[in-house]
Amino acid sequence: MTPEDFMRLAVEEAKKGDAPYGAVIAKDDEIVAVAYNTVNRDSDPSAHAEINAIRSLTGILKTPNLEGYTIYTTGEPCPMCATACIWADISEIVYGASIEDLISVNQSQIAISCDEVIAKSFKKIRVVKGVLREDCLKLFT
């Protein structure tokens, strides 16, 4: 599967959520977790798609360590989600729409990039930007 294939699945997941954010976690070209935003449904401000995917997979694996895994997200991880990726040892983040893109379509965001969060951490995470960016932005129209 290509990054675009994984992102298409994240876009489909996003359509199921309280807000149009979706996430897919993969390893070795295999999908291992999918999730979407459930902030309102769960009355949990931390129930972003990335957090939900990480919680689901670490619960199944019975380990908090996701080294070697890639997370695909429709929107750039917010500072909370980027930090969760760091603590979970995610190896790669691939996102569609940037935080700046999301702000431009009136989404509430904290204007700190995931690159900035990662740069101030102890972990190096590869970040790939703009995969299916336009498809991800269409979720908000």
Chimera marker file (.cmm) of the C-alpha trace (Angstrom):
<marker_set name="trace">
<marker id="1" x="0.000" y="0.000" z="0.000" r="1" g="1" b="0" radius="0.5"/>
<marker id="2" x="1.100" y="3.552" z="-0.662" r="1" g="1" b="0" radius="0.5"/>
<marker id="3" x="0.904" y="6.497" z="1.756" r="1" g="1" b="0" radius="0.5"/>
<marker id="4" x="-2.031" y="7.719" z="-0.328" r="1" g="1" b="0" radius="0.5"/>
<marker id="5" x="-3.852" y="4.406" z="0.212" r="1" g="1" b="0" radius="0.5"/>
<marker id="6" x="-3.440" y="4.692" z="3.982" r="1" g="1" b="0" radius="0.5"/>
<marker id="7" x="-4.520" y="8.347" z="3.896" r="1" g="1" b="0" radius="0.5"/>
<marker id="8" x="-7.658" y="7.480" z="1.894" r="1" g="1" b="0" radius="0.5"/>
<marker id="9" x="-8.607" y="5.122" z="4.709" r="1" g="1" b="0" radius="0.5"/>
<marker id="10" x="-7.926" y="7.870" z="7.277" r="1" g="1" b="0" radius="0.5"/>
<marker id="11" x="-10.223" y="10.185" z="5.272" r="1" g="1" b="0" radius="0.5"/>
<marker id="12" x="-12.991" y="7.549" z="5.376" r="1" g="1" b="0" radius="0.5"/>
<marker id="13" x="-12.505" y="7.120" z="9.137" r="1" g="1" b="0" radius="0.5"/>
<marker id="14" x="-12.687" y="10.893" z="9.606" r="1" g="1" b="0" radius="0.5"/>
<marker id="15" x="-16.217" y="10.909" z="8.164" r="1" g="1" b="0" radius="0.5"/>
<marker id="16" x="-17.390" y="8.752" z="11.092" r="1" g="1" b="0" radius="0.5"/>
<marker id="17" x="-16.268" y="11.099" z="13.860" r="1" g="1" b="0" radius="0.5"/>
<marker id="18" x="-17.544" y="14.033" z="15.847" r="1" g="1" b="0" radius="0.5"/>
<marker id="19" x="-15.119" y="16.210" z="13.884" r="1" g="1" b="0" radius="0.5"/>
<marker id="20" x="-13.587" y="15.181" z="10.552" r="1" g="1" b="0" radius="0.5"/>
<marker id="21" x="-10.265" y="13.843" z="11.776" r="1" g="1" b="0" radius="0.5"/>
<marker id="22" x="-9.162" y="10.284" z="11.066" r="1" g="1" b="0" radius="0.5"/>
<marker id="23" x="-6.078" y="8.212" z="11.798" r="1" g="1" b="0" radius="0.5"/>
<marker id="24" x="-4.582" y="4.946" z="10.618" r="1" g="1" b="0" radius="0.5"/>
<marker id="25" x="-1.597" y="3.173" z="12.152" r="1" g="1" b="0" radius="0.5"/>
<marker id="26" x="0.370" y="0.789" z="9.960" r="1" g="1" b="0" radius="0.5"/>
<marker id="27" x="3.450" y="-1.376" z="10.175" r="1" g="1" b="0" radius="0.5"/>
<marker id="28" x="5.110" y="-3.255" z="7.327" r="1" g="1" b="0" radius="0.5"/>
<marker id="29" x="2.357" y="-2.162" z="4.902" r="1" g="1" b="0" radius="0.5"/>
<marker id="30" x="-0.319" y="-3.624" z="7.167" r="1" g="1" b="0" radius="0.5"/>
<marker id="31" x="-3.118" y="-1.621" z="8.781" r="1" g="1" b="0" radius="0.5"/>
<marker id="32" x="-3.106" y="-2.333" z="12.503" r="1" g="1" b="0" radius="0.5"/>
<marker id="33" x="-5.420" y="0.375" z="13.889" r="1" g="1" b="0" radius="0.5"/>
<marker id="34" x="-7.955" y="2.900" z="12.631" r="1" g="1" b="0" radius="0.5"/>
<marker id="35" x="-9.763" y="5.602" z="14.566" r="1" g="1" b="0" radius="0.5"/>
<marker id="36" x="-11.632" y="8.881" z="14.396" r="1" g="1" b="0" radius="0.5"/>
<marker id="37" x="-12.437" y="11.798" z="16.676" r="1" g="1" b="0" radius="0.5"/>
<marker id="38" x="-14.849" y="10.961" z="19.523" r="1" g="1" b="0" radius="0.5"/>
<marker id="39" x="-14.440" y="14.046" z="21.730" r="1" g="1" b="0" radius="0.5"/>
<marker id="40" x="-18.181" y="14.756" z="22.001" r="1" g="1" b="0" radius="0.5"/>
<marker id="41" x="-19.337" y="11.151" z="21.984" r="1" g="1" b="0" radius="0.5"/>
<marker id="42" x="-16.973" y="10.235" z="24.832" r="1" g="1" b="0" radius="0.5"/>
<marker id="43" x="-17.094" y="13.598" z="26.642" r="1" g="1" b="0" radius="0.5"/>
<marker id="44" x="-13.303" y="13.386" z="26.511" r="1" g="1" b="0" radius="0.5"/>
<marker id="45" x="-11.290" y="16.343" z="25.207" r="1" g="1" b="0" radius="0.5"/>
<marker id="46" x="-8.335" y="14.032" z="24.567" r="1" g="1" b="0" radius="0.5"/>
<marker id="47" x="-10.303" y="11.655" z="22.287" r="1" g="1" b="0" radius="0.5"/>
<marker id="48" x="-8.675" y="12.882" z="19.089" r="1" g="1" b="0" radius="0.5"/>
<marker id="49" x="-8.284" y="10.383" z="16.238" r="1" g="1" b="0" radius="0.5"/>
<marker id="50" x="-4.549" y="9.924" z="16.870" r="1" g="1" b="0" radius="0.5"/>
<marker id="51" x="-5.016" y="9.328" z="20.599" r="1" g="1" b="0" radius="0.5"/>
<marker id="52" x="-7.856" y="6.888" z="19.943" r="1" g="1" b="0" radius="0.5"/>
<marker id="53" x="-5.733" y="4.932" z="17.436" r="1" g="1" b="0" radius="0.5"/>
<marker id="54" x="-2.744" y="4.818" z="19.782" r="1" g="1" b="0" radius="0.5"/>
<marker id="55" x="-4.917" y="3.733" z="22.745" r="1" g="1" b="0" radius="0.5"/>
<marker id="56" x="-6.543" y="1.019" z="20.662" r="1" g="1" b="0" radius="0.5"/>
<marker id="57" x="-3.280" y="-0.429" z="19.370" r="1" g="1" b="0" radius="0.5"/>
<marker id="58" x="-1.318" y="-0.245" z="22.623" r="1" g="1" b="0" radius="0.5"/>
<marker id="59" x="-4.249" y="-1.938" z="24.364" r="1" g="1" b="0" radius="0.5"/>
<marker id="60" x="-4.190" y="-4.788" z="21.857" r="1" g="1" b="0" radius="0.5"/>
<marker id="61" x="-0.401" y="-5.127" z="21.933" r="1" g="1" b="0" radius="0.5"/>
<marker id="62" x="-0.220" y="-4.699" z="25.733" r="1" g="1" b="0" radius="0.5"/>
<marker id="63" x="2.739" y="-2.329" z="25.362" r="1" g="1" b="0" radius="0.5"/>
<marker id="64" x="3.049" y="1.454" z="25.162" r="1" g="1" b="0" radius="0.5"/>
<marker id="65" x="5.896" y="1.125" z="22.621" r="1" g="1" b="0" radius="0.5"/>
<marker id="66" x="4.954" y="1.580" z="18.972" r="1" g="1" b="0" radius="0.5"/>
<marker id="67" x="8.458" y="1.872" z="17.555" r="1" g="1" b="0" radius="0.5"/>
<marker id="68" x="8.458" y="0.886" z="13.880" r="1" g="1" b="0" radius="0.5"/>
<marker id="69" x="4.859" y="2.037" z="13.346" r="1" g="1" b="0" radius="0.5"/>
<marker id="70" x="3.612" y="4.874" z="11.138" r="1" g="1" b="0" radius="0.5"/>
<marker id="71" x="0.562" y="6.982" z="11.905" r="1" g="1" b="0" radius="0.5"/>
<marker id="72" x="-1.383" y="8.561" z="9.032" r="1" g="1" b="0" radius="0.5"/>
<marker id="73" x="-3.626" y="11.470" z="10.005" r="1" g="1" b="0" radius="0.5"/>
<marker id="74" x="-5.956" y="13.689" z="8.019" r="1" g="1" b="0" radius="0.5"/>
<marker id="75" x="-4.817" y="16.723" z="10.005" r="1" g="1" b="0" radius="0.5"/>
<marker id="76" x="-1.393" y="17.553" z="11.379" r="1" g="1" b="0" radius="0.5"/>
<marker id="77" x="-1.225" y="16.257" z="14.957" r="1" g="1" b="0" radius="0.5"/>
<marker id="78" x="-1.925" y="18.971" z="17.503" r="1" g="1" b="0" radius="0.5"/>
<marker id="79" x="0.648" y="19.445" z="20.278" r="1" g="1" b="0" radius="0.5"/>
<marker id="80" x="-1.171" y="16.896" z="22.473" r="1" g="1" b="0" radius="0.5"/>
<marker id="81" x="-1.272" y="14.267" z="19.733" r="1" g="1" b="0" radius="0.5"/>
<marker id="82" x="2.306" y="14.940" z="18.629" r="1" g="1" b="0" radius="0.5"/>
<marker id="83" x="3.385" y="14.447" z="22.236" r="1" g="1" b="0" radius="0.5"/>
<marker id="84" x="1.408" y="11.198" z="22.446" r="1" g="1" b="0" radius="0.5"/>
<marker id="85" x="3.263" y="10.009" z="19.327" r="1" g="1" b="0" radius="0.5"/>
<marker id="86" x="6.552" y="10.817" z="21.067" r="1" g="1" b="0" radius="0.5"/>
<marker id="87" x="5.613" y="8.960" z="24.256" r="1" g="1" b="0" radius="0.5"/>
<marker id="88" x="4.379" y="6.000" z="22.202" r="1" g="1" b="0" radius="0.5"/>
<marker id="89" x="7.666" y="5.870" z="20.235" r="1" g="1" b="0" radius="0.5"/>
<marker id="90" x="5.847" y="6.185" z="16.883" r="1" g="1" b="0" radius="0.5"/>
<marker id="91" x="8.535" y="6.194" z="14.185" r="1" g="1" b="0" radius="0.5"/>
<marker id="92" x="6.774" y="8.217" z="11.497" r="1" g="1" b="0" radius="0.5"/>
<marker id="93" x="3.915" y="10.712" z="11.202" r="1" g="1" b="0" radius="0.5"/>
<marker id="94" x="2.256" y="11.259" z="7.810" r="1" g="1" b="0" radius="0.5"/>
<marker id="95" x="-0.406" y="13.947" z="7.598" r="1" g="1" b="0" radius="0.5"/>
<marker id="96" x="-2.627" y="15.602" z="5.018" r="1" g="1" b="0" radius="0.5"/>
<marker id="97" x="-3.673" y="19.105" z="6.075" r="1" g="1" b="0" radius="0.5"/>
<marker id="98" x="-1.307" y="21.221" z="8.157" r="1" g="1" b="0" radius="0.5"/>
<marker id="99" x="-2.297" y="23.098" z="11.297" r="1" g="1" b="0" radius="0.5"/>
<marker id="100" x="-2.054" y="26.297" z="9.233" r="1" g="1" b="0" radius="0.5"/>
<marker id="101" x="-4.420" y="24.774" z="6.650" r="1" g="1" b="0" radius="0.5"/>
<marker id="102" x="-6.860" y="23.832" z="9.394" r="1" g="1" b="0" radius="0.5"/>
<marker id="103" x="-6.779" y="27.309" z="10.914" r="1" g="1" b="0" radius="0.5"/>
<marker id="104" x="-7.483" y="28.738" z="7.440" r="1" g="1" b="0" radius="0.5"/>
<marker id="105" x="-10.761" y="26.761" z="7.324" r="1" g="1" b="0" radius="0.5"/>
<marker id="106" x="-11.755" y="27.954" z="10.809" r="1" g="1" b="0" radius="0.5"/>
<marker id="107" x="-10.792" y="24.872" z="12.793" r="1" g="1" b="0" radius="0.5"/>
<marker id="108" x="-9.784" y="25.474" z="16.410" r="1" g="1" b="0" radius="0.5"/>
<marker id="109" x="-6.087" y="24.689" z="16.586" r="1" g="1" b="0" radius="0.5"/>
<marker id="110" x="-3.053" y="25.498" z="18.701" r="1" g="1" b="0" radius="0.5"/>
<marker id="111" x="-0.591" y="27.056" z="16.269" r="1" g="1" b="0" radius="0.5"/>
<marker id="112" x="2.392" y="24.897" z="17.192" r="1" g="1" b="0" radius="0.5"/>
<marker id="113" x="3.526" y="22.437" z="14.522" r="1" g="1" b="0" radius="0.5"/>
<marker id="114" x="4.257" y="18.810" z="15.282" r="1" g="1" b="0" radius="0.5"/>
<marker id="115" x="7.791" y="19.505" z="13.977" r="1" g="1" b="0" radius="0.5"/>
<marker id="116" x="8.212" y="22.074" z="16.777" r="1" g="1" b="0" radius="0.5"/>
<marker id="117" x="6.986" y="19.631" z="19.433" r="1" g="1" b="0" radius="0.5"/>
<marker id="118" x="9.243" y="16.854" z="18.142" r="1" g="1" b="0" radius="0.5"/>
<marker id="119" x="12.261" y="19.196" z="17.932" r="1" g="1" b="0" radius="0.5"/>
<marker id="120" x="11.916" y="19.965" z="21.645" r="1" g="1" b="0" radius="0.5"/>
<marker id="121" x="11.640" y="16.294" z="22.588" r="1" g="1" b="0" radius="0.5"/>
<marker id="122" x="14.049" y="13.424" z="23.110" r="1" g="1" b="0" radius="0.5"/>
<marker id="123" x="12.757" y="11.520" z="20.068" r="1" g="1" b="0" radius="0.5"/>
<marker id="124" x="13.363" y="11.817" z="16.355" r="1" g="1" b="0" radius="0.5"/>
<marker id="125" x="10.215" y="11.127" z="14.356" r="1" g="1" b="0" radius="0.5"/>
<marker id="126" x="10.118" y="11.341" z="10.586" r="1" g="1" b="0" radius="0.5"/>
<marker id="127" x="7.314" y="13.665" z="9.426" r="1" g="1" b="0" radius="0.5"/>
<marker id="128" x="5.803" y="13.537" z="5.926" r="1" g="1" b="0" radius="0.5"/>
<marker id="129" x="3.509" y="16.453" z="5.073" r="1" g="1" b="0" radius="0.5"/>
<marker id="130" x="0.707" y="17.127" z="2.633" r="1" g="1" b="0" radius="0.5"/>
<marker id="131" x="-0.336" y="13.608" z="1.579" r="1" g="1" b="0" radius="0.5"/>
<marker id="132" x="-3.766" y="14.002" z="-0.070" r="1" g="1" b="0" radius="0.5"/>
<marker id="133" x="-3.881" y="17.504" z="1.420" r="1" g="1" b="0" radius="0.5"/>
<marker id="134" x="-6.805" y="18.641" z="-0.742" r="1" g="1" b="0" radius="0.5"/>
<marker id="135" x="-8.866" y="15.536" z="0.067" r="1" g="1" b="0" radius="0.5"/>
<marker id="136" x="-8.239" y="16.114" z="3.765" r="1" g="1" b="0" radius="0.5"/>
<marker id="137" x="-9.239" y="19.780" z="3.543" r="1" g="1" b="0" radius="0.5"/>
<marker id="138" x="-12.470" y="18.842" z="1.730" r="1" g="1" b="0" radius="0.5"/>
<marker id="139" x="-13.576" y="17.114" z="4.932" r="1" g="1" b="0" radius="0.5"/>
<marker id="140" x="-14.196" y="20.603" z="6.366" r="1" g="1" b="0" radius="0.5"/>
<marker id="141" x="-16.403" y="21.968" z="3.578" r="1" g="1" b="0" radius="0.5"/>
<link id1="1" id2="2" r="1" g="1" b="0" radius="0.2"/>
<link id1="2" id2="3" r="1" g="1" b="0" radius="0.2"/>
<link id1="3" id2="4" r="1" g="1" b="0" radius="0.2"/>
<link id1="4" id2="5" r="1" g="1" b="0" radius="0.2"/>
<link id1="5" id2="6" r="1" g="1" b="0" radius="0.2"/>
<link id1="6" id2="7" r="1" g="1" b="0" radius="0.2"/>
<link id1="7" id2="8" r="1" g="1" b="0" radius="0.2"/>
<link id1="8" id2="9" r="1" g="1" b="0" radius="0.2"/>
<link id1="9" id2="10" r="1" g="1" b="0" radius="0.2"/>
<link id1="10" id2="11" r="1" g="1" b="0" radius="0.2"/>
<link id1="11" id2="12" r="1" g="1" b="0" radius="0.2"/>
<link id1="12" id2="13" r="1" g="1" b="0" radius="0.2"/>
<link id1="13" id2="14" r="1" g="1" b="0" radius="0.2"/>
<link id1="14" id2="15" r="1" g="1" b="0" radius="0.2"/>
<link id1="15" id2="16" r="1" g="1" b="0" radius="0.2"/>
<link id1="16" id2="17" r="1" g="1" b="0" radius="0.2"/>
<link id1="17" id2="18" r="1" g="1" b="0" radius="0.2"/>
<link id1="18" id2="19" r="1" g="1" b="0" radius="0.2"/>
<link id1="19" id2="20" r="1" g="1" b="0" radius="0.2"/>
<link id1="20" id2="21" r="1" g="1" b="0" radius="0.2"/>
<link id1="21" id2="22" r="1" g="1" b="0" radius="0.2"/>
<link id1="22" id2="23" r="1" g="1" b="0" radius="0.2"/>
<link id1="23" id2="24" r="1" g="1" b="0" radius="0.2"/>
<link id1="24" id2="25" r="1" g="1" b="0" radius="0.2"/>
<link id1="25" id2="26" r="1" g="1" b="0" radius="0.2"/>
<link id1="26" id2="27" r="1" g="1" b="0" radius="0.2"/>
<link id1="27" id2="28" r="1" g="1" b="0" radius="0.2"/>
<link id1="28" id2="29" r="1" g="1" b="0" radius="0.2"/>
<link id1="29" id2="30" r="1" g="1" b="0" radius="0.2"/>
<link id1="30" id2="31" r="1" g="1" b="0" radius="0.2"/>
<link id1="31" id2="32" r="1" g="1" b="0" radius="0.2"/>
<link id1="32" id2="33" r="1" g="1" b="0" radius="0.2"/>
<link id1="33" id2="34" r="1" g="1" b="0" radius="0.2"/>
<link id1="34" id2="35" r="1" g="1" b="0" radius="0.2"/>
<link id1="35" id2="36" r="1" g="1" b="0" radius="0.2"/>
<link id1="36" id2="37" r="1" g="1" b="0" radius="0.2"/>
<link id1="37" id2="38" r="1" g="1" b="0" radius="0.2"/>
<link id1="38" id2="39" r="1" g="1" b="0" radius="0.2"/>
<link id1="39" id2="40" r="1" g="1" b="0" radius="0.2"/>
<link id1="40" id2="41" r="1" g="1" b="0" radius="0.2"/>
<link id1="41" id2="42" r="1" g="1" b="0" radius="0.2"/>
<link id1="42" id2="43" r="1" g="1" b="0" radius="0.2"/>
<link id1="43" id2="44" r="1" g="1" b="0" radius="0.2"/>
<link id1="44" id2="45" r="1" g="1" b="0" radius="0.2"/>
<link id1="45" id2="46" r="1" g="1" b="0" radius="0.2"/>
<link id1="46" id2="47" r="1" g="1" b="0" radius="0.2"/>
<link id1="47" id2="48" r="1" g="1" b="0" radius="0.2"/>
<link id1="48" id2="49" r="1" g="1" b="0" radius="0.2"/>
<link id1="49" id2="50" r="1" g="1" b="0" radius="0.2"/>
<link id1="50" id2="51" r="1" g="1" b="0" radius="0.2"/>
<link id1="51" id2="52" r="1" g="1" b="0" radius="0.2"/>
<link id1="52" id2="53" r="1" g="1" b="0" radius="0.2"/>
<link id1="53" id2="54" r="1" g="1" b="0" radius="0.2"/>
<link id1="54" id2="55" r="1" g="1" b="0" radius="0.2"/>
<link id1="55" id2="56" r="1" g="1" b="0" radius="0.2"/>
<link id1="56" id2="57" r="1" g="1" b="0" radius="0.2"/>
<link id1="57" id2="58" r="1" g="1" b="0" radius="0.2"/>
<link id1="58" id2="59" r="1" g="1" b="0" radius="0.2"/>
<link id1="59" id2="60" r="1" g="1" b="0" radius="0.2"/>
<link id1="60" id2="61" r="1" g="1" b="0" radius="0.2"/>
<link id1="61" id2="62" r="1" g="1" b="0" radius="0.2"/>
<link id1="62" id2="63" r="1" g="1" b="0" radius="0.2"/>
<link id1="63" id2="64" r="1" g="1" b="0" radius="0.2"/>
<link id1="64" id2="65" r="1" g="1" b="0" radius="0.2"/>
<link id1="65" id2="66" r="1" g="1" b="0" radius="0.2"/>
<link id1="66" id2="67" r="1" g="1" b="0" radius="0.2"/>
<link id1="67" id2="68" r="1" g="1" b="0" radius="0.2"/>
<link id1="68" id2="69" r="1" g="1" b="0" radius="0.2"/>
<link id1="69" id2="70" r="1" g="1" b="0" radius="0.2"/>
<link id1="70" id2="71" r="1" g="1" b="0" radius="0.2"/>
<link id1="71" id2="72" r="1" g="1" b="0" radius="0.2"/>
<link id1="72" id2="73" r="1" g="1" b="0" radius="0.2"/>
<link id1="73" id2="74" r="1" g="1" b="0" radius="0.2"/>
<link id1="74" id2="75" r="1" g="1" b="0" radius="0.2"/>
<link id1="75" id2="76" r="1" g="1" b="0" radius="0.2"/>
<link id1="76" id2="77" r="1" g="1" b="0" radius="0.2"/>
<link id1="77" id2="78" r="1" g="1" b="0" radius="0.2"/>
<link id1="78" id2="79" r="1" g="1" b="0" radius="0.2"/>
<link id1="79" id2="80" r="1" g="1" b="0" radius="0.2"/>
<link id1="80" id2="81" r="1" g="1" b="0" radius="0.2"/>
<link id1="81" id2="82" r="1" g="1" b="0" radius="0.2"/>
<link id1="82" id2="83" r="1" g="1" b="0" radius="0.2"/>
<link id1="83" id2="84" r="1" g="1" b="0" radius="0.2"/>
<link id1="84" id2="85" r="1" g="1" b="0" radius="0.2"/>
<link id1="85" id2="86" r="1" g="1" b="0" radius="0.2"/>
<link id1="86" id2="87" r="1" g="1" b="0" radius="0.2"/>
<link id1="87" id2="88" r="1" g="1" b="0" radius="0.2"/>
<link id1="88" id2="89" r="1" g="1" b="0" radius="0.2"/>
<link id1="89" id2="90" r="1" g="1" b="0" radius="0.2"/>
<link id1="90" id2="91" r="1" g="1" b="0" radius="0.2"/>
<link id1="91" id2="92" r="1" g="1" b="0" radius="0.2"/>
<link id1="92" id2="93" r="1" g="1" b="0" radius="0.2"/>
<link id1="93" id2="94" r="1" g="1" b="0" radius="0.2"/>
<link id1="94" id2="95" r="1" g="1" b="0" radius="0.2"/>
<link id1="95" id2="96" r="1" g="1" b="0" radius="0.2"/>
<link id1="96" id2="97" r="1" g="1" b="0" radius="0.2"/>
<link id1="97" id2="98" r="1" g="1" b="0" radius="0.2"/>
<link id1="98" id2="99" r="1" g="1" b="0" radius="0.2"/>
<link id1="99" id2="100" r="1" g="1" b="0" radius="0.2"/>
<link id1="100" id2="101" r="1" g="1" b="0" radius="0.2"/>
<link id1="101" id2="102" r="1" g="1" b="0" radius="0.2"/>
<link id1="102" id2="103" r="1" g="1" b="0" radius="0.2"/>
<link id1="103" id2="104" r="1" g="1" b="0" radius="0.2"/>
<link id1="104" id2="105" r="1" g="1" b="0" radius="0.2"/>
<link id1="105" id2="106" r="1" g="1" b="0" radius="0.2"/>
<link id1="106" id2="107" r="1" g="1" b="0" radius="0.2"/>
<link id1="107" id2="108" r="1" g="1" b="0" radius="0.2"/>
<link id1="108" id2="109" r="1" g="1" b="0" radius="0.2"/>
<link id1="109" id2="110" r="1" g="1" b="0" radius="0.2"/>
<link id1="110" id2="111" r="1" g="1" b="0" radius="0.2"/>
<link id1="111" id2="112" r="1" g="1" b="0" radius="0.2"/>
<link id1="112" id2="113" r="1" g="1" b="0" radius="0.2"/>
<link id1="113" id2="114" r="1" g="1" b="0" radius="0.2"/>
<link id1="114" id2="115" r="1" g="1" b="0" radius="0.2"/>
<link id1="115" id2="116" r="1" g="1" b="0" radius="0.2"/>
<link id1="116" id2="117" r="1" g="1" b="0" radius="0.2"/>
<link id1="117" id2="118" r="1" g="1" b="0" radius="0.2"/>
<link id1="118" id2="119" r="1" g="1" b="0" radius="0.2"/>
<link id1="119" id2="120" r="1" g="1" b="0" radius="0.2"/>
<link id1="120" id2="121" r="1" g="1" b="0" radius="0.2"/>
<link id1="121" id2="122" r="1" g="1" b="0" radius="0.2"/>
<link id1="122" id2="123" r="1" g="1" b="0" radius="0.2"/>
<link id1="123" id2="124" r="1" g="1" b="0" radius="0.2"/>
<link id1="124" id2="125" r="1" g="1" b="0" radius="0.2"/>
<link id1="125" id2="126" r="1" g="1" b="0" radius="0.2"/>
<link id1="126" id2="127" r="1" g="1" b="0" radius="0.2"/>
<link id1="127" id2="128" r="1" g="1" b="0" radius="0.2"/>
<link id1="128" id2="129" r="1" g="1" b="0" radius="0.2"/>
<link id1="129" id2="130" r="1" g="1" b="0" radius="0.2"/>
<link id1="130" id2="131" r="1" g="1" b="0" radius="0.2"/>
<link id1="131" id2="132" r="1" g="1" b="0" radius="0.2"/>
<link id1="132" id2="133" r="1" g="1" b="0" radius="0.2"/>
<link id1="133" id2="134" r="1" g="1" b="0" radius="0.2"/>
<link id1="134" id2="135" r="1" g="1" b="0" radius="0.2"/>
<link id1="135" id2="136" r="1" g="1" b="0" radius="0.2"/>
<link id1="136" id2="137" r="1" g="1" b="0" radius="0.2"/>
<link id1="137" id2="138" r="1" g="1" b="0" radius="0.2"/>
<link id1="138" id2="139" r="1" g="1" b="0" radius="0.2"/>
<link id1="139" id2="140" r="1" g="1" b="0" radius="0.2"/>
<link id1="140" id2="141" r="1" g="1" b="0" radius="0.2"/>
</marker_set>
